[in-house]
Amino acid sequence: MKTVFSHPECESSEMLIDDLKLTGEKFQNINLLVDPEYWRDVENLCKGGRMTPVIIFSDGTFQVGYNGVASKF
């Protein structure tokens, strides 16, 4: 299962979540506005940056952004 770190003001986060729902993929969404304590995890993955969306795959690899686009906070 994938974990998605998202922010409601990030259009790429919204597109990613919509696409995952359309394809029926199972994922956990962590909304960083609701759960800001997870920013530390995002910052660790993004070398200190606050970017969304961030996708963590079941094998532990991750991707910053969706379709090559990410928002900086």
MILUMVEX-187972 format. One line per 10 residues: number of its first residue (from 0); their letters; for each residue x, z, y of N, C-alpha, C. Coordinates in Angstrom, 2 decimals, always signed. Example, Ala and Ser with C-alpha at 12.3 -4.5 7.8 and 13.67 -1.06 7.14 Angstrom:
<nodes>
0) as) +13.19,+7.80,-5.69,+12.30,+7.80,-4.50,+13.20,+7.80,-3.30; +12.85,+7.08,-2.25,+13.67,+7.14,-1.06,+12.90,+7.87,+0.03
</nodes>
This chain:
<nodes>
0) mktvfshpec) +0.85,+0.00,-1.18,+0.00,+0.00,+0.00,+0.89,+0.00,+1.24; +0.46,-0.69,+2.26,+1.19,-0.77,+3.52,+0.75,+0.35,+4.45; +1.67,+0.75,+5.31,+1.35,+1.66,+6.40,+1.55,+0.91,+7.69; +0.57,+0.98,+8.57,+0.63,+0.29,+9.85,+0.60,+1.34,+10.96; +1.60,+1.29,+11.83,+1.58,+2.09,+13.05,+1.04,+1.18,+14.14; -0.06,+1.58,+14.75,-0.72,+0.73,+15.74,-1.03,+1.52,+17.01; -1.42,+0.76,+18.03,-1.86,+1.36,+19.28,-3.05,+0.53,+19.76; -4.14,+1.16,+20.22,-5.33,+0.41,+20.60,-5.13,-0.53,+21.79; -4.09,-0.35,+22.58,-3.82,-1.24,+23.71,-2.92,-2.41,+23.32; -2.59,-2.50,+22.05,-1.70,-3.56,+21.55,-2.53,-4.62,+20.84
10) essemliddl) -2.58,-5.82,+21.43,-3.36,-6.91,+20.84,-2.83,-7.32,+19.48; -1.52,-7.26,+19.29,-0.93,-7.62,+18.00,-1.35,-6.64,+16.92; -1.48,-5.37,+17.28,-1.97,-4.37,+16.33,-3.38,-4.71,+15.89; -4.22,-5.06,+16.84,-5.61,-5.40,+16.53,-5.68,-6.63,+15.63; -4.88,-7.66,+15.93,-4.87,-8.88,+15.11,-4.40,-8.57,+13.69; -3.34,-7.77,+13.57,-2.82,-7.42,+12.25,-3.88,-6.69,+11.43; -4.51,-5.69,+12.01,-5.52,-4.92,+11.29,-6.70,-5.81,+10.89; -7.14,-6.67,+11.79,-8.23,-7.60,+11.47,-7.85,-8.50,+10.30; -6.62,-9.04,+10.32,-6.17,-9.92,+9.24,-6.05,-9.18,+7.91; -5.55,-7.95,+7.93,-5.46,-7.18,+6.69,-6.83,-6.90,+6.11
20) kltgekfqni) -7.78,-6.61,+6.97,-9.15,-6.37,+6.51,-9.76,-7.65,+5.93; -9.50,-8.78,+6.59,-10.03,-10.06,+6.11,-9.51,-10.41,+4.73; -8.23,-10.12,+4.49,-7.63,-10.46,+3.20,-7.89,-9.39,+2.15; -8.47,-8.27,+2.54,-8.79,-7.21,+1.59,-7.61,-6.36,+1.16; -6.52,-6.45,+1.92,-5.33,-5.66,+1.57,-5.57,-4.19,+1.89; -5.04,-3.34,+1.02,-5.14,-1.91,+1.26,-4.01,-1.50,+2.19; -4.37,-0.69,+3.20,-3.36,-0.22,+4.13,-3.83,+1.08,+4.76; -2.86,+1.82,+5.23,-3.12,+3.04,+5.99,-2.80,+2.73,+7.43; -3.73,+2.99,+8.33,-3.47,+2.75,+9.75,-3.23,+4.09,+10.44; -2.12,+4.17,+11.14,-1.83,+5.36,+11.94,-1.91,+4.93,+13.40
30) nllvdpeywr) -2.96,+5.37,+14.08,-3.19,+5.06,+15.48,-2.34,+6.03,+16.31; -1.36,+5.51,+17.00,-0.41,+6.34,+17.73,-1.01,+7.01,+18.96; -2.14,+6.52,+19.43,-2.83,+7.20,+20.53,-3.49,+8.48,+20.02; -4.01,+8.42,+18.81,-4.68,+9.57,+18.20,-3.66,+10.54,+17.59; -2.61,+9.99,+16.98,-1.59,+10.80,+16.30,-0.21,+10.54,+16.91; +0.02,+11.00,+18.14,+1.28,+10.68,+18.84,+2.52,+11.29,+18.18; +2.35,+12.25,+17.29,+3.52,+12.84,+16.63,+4.25,+11.81,+15.76; +3.61,+10.69,+15.43,+4.25,+9.64,+14.63,+5.15,+8.72,+15.45; +5.13,+8.87,+16.79,+6.04,+8.06,+17.60,+7.49,+8.27,+17.17; +7.83,+9.46,+16.73,+9.20,+9.74,+16.29,+9.59,+8.83,+15.13
40) dvenlckggr) +8.66,+8.61,+14.20,+8.92,+7.71,+13.07,+9.14,+6.28,+13.56; +8.30,+5.85,+14.49,+8.43,+4.51,+15.05,+9.76,+4.37,+15.79; +10.12,+5.36,+16.58,+11.38,+5.32,+17.31,+12.57,+5.24,+16.37; +12.52,+5.93,+15.24,+13.60,+5.86,+14.26,+13.73,+4.46,+13.68; +12.62,+3.82,+13.40,+12.65,+2.47,+12.86,+13.07,+1.43,+13.89; +12.70,+1.65,+15.15,+12.94,+0.68,+16.22,+14.18,+1.02,+17.05; +15.07,+1.83,+16.49,+16.32,+2.19,+17.17,+16.07,+2.78,+18.56; +15.10,+3.70,+18.62,+14.82,+4.38,+19.87,+13.68,+3.79,+20.68; +13.22,+2.60,+20.32,+12.15,+1.95,+21.06,+10.78,+2.38,+20.58; +9.81,+2.19,+21.43,+8.41,+2.44,+21.07,+7.70,+1.09,+21.04
50) mtpviifsdg) +7.58,+0.54,+19.84,+7.00,-0.78,+19.65,+5.85,-0.69,+18.66; +4.85,-1.53,+18.86,+3.77,-1.66,+17.89,+3.38,-3.12,+17.76; +2.85,-3.54,+16.65,+2.69,-2.76,+15.44,+3.98,-2.68,+14.65; +4.06,-1.68,+13.80,+5.14,-1.56,+12.83,+4.47,-1.46,+11.47; +4.93,-2.30,+10.55,+4.38,-2.32,+9.20,+5.46,-1.81,+8.25; +5.12,-0.81,+7.45,+6.02,-0.33,+6.41,+5.42,-0.76,+5.08; +6.20,-1.51,+4.31,+5.74,-2.02,+3.03,+5.99,-0.99,+1.93; +5.32,-1.18,+0.81,+5.40,-0.21,-0.29,+6.82,-0.04,-0.83; +7.68,-1.04,-0.65,+9.06,-0.92,-1.14,+9.98,-0.25,-0.12; +9.43,+0.18,+1.03,+10.21,+0.88,+2.04,+10.75,-0.01,+3.14
60) tfqvgyngva) +10.67,-1.32,+2.97,+11.10,-2.22,+4.04,+10.05,-2.19,+5.14; +10.43,-2.69,+6.31,+9.49,-2.66,+7.41,+9.64,-3.88,+8.29; +8.62,-4.10,+9.11,+8.61,-5.21,+10.06,+8.07,-4.70,+11.38; +8.74,-5.06,+12.44,+8.28,-4.70,+13.78,+7.60,-5.93,+14.37; +6.36,-5.77,+14.80,+5.61,-6.87,+15.38,+4.77,-7.59,+14.34; +3.93,-8.47,+14.83,+3.08,-9.28,+13.98,+3.10,-10.70,+14.52; +3.39,-11.64,+13.64,+3.55,-13.04,+14.03,+4.57,-13.18,+15.16; +5.60,-12.36,+15.08,+6.69,-12.43,+16.05,+6.41,-11.76,+17.38; +5.30,-11.03,+17.49,+4.93,-10.42,+18.77,+4.76,-8.92,+18.58; +5.34,-8.14,+19.50,+5.16,-6.69,+19.50,+4.96,-6.23,+20.94
70) skf) +4.32,-5.10,+21.08,+4.13,-4.50,+22.41,+5.07,-3.31,+22.55; +5.61,-3.15,+23.73,+6.53,-2.04,+24.00,+5.78,-0.98,+24.82; +5.94,+0.27,+24.40,+5.28,+1.38,+25.09,+6.30,+2.36,+25.61
</nodes>
